[in-house]
Amino acid sequence: MRLNYIVLPLLLAACASPQERCISDANRELSIITGLVNETRANIARGFAVGTEEDVIVRRGLCDGETEDGVAIKVACDRTITRERRVPVAIDLNAERAKLASLVERQTEIRSNLNTRFDQCQAQFPGS
């Protein structure tokens, strides 16, 4: 989910005007902080965070190969498969509440400065 907060604005910025990119940059920090606020609230409501662990499985199988003469053959090979799974992670609820308060404070600051940043973008890139 966090990846979406980073990738989507980058994709949109690729075809945007300079003014639109500037405004998108101004919005990016708010989007990231909002995502963190939502995640922290969910952690507090659940009483634990959700992390990921990787399971690595090596499976022996047959792979396509080729002899020096160009003849197709099957050869024994190992295939490594990596899977992520979600696992509960213990948290300090008091620390999580303090983190939430800090994030909400930062979110409020960013929101209050957003119009100023938009005006700066419009002044820097008029009519684009």
Order of alpha helices (4+ residues) and beta strands (2+ residues): alpha-alpha-beta-beta-alpha
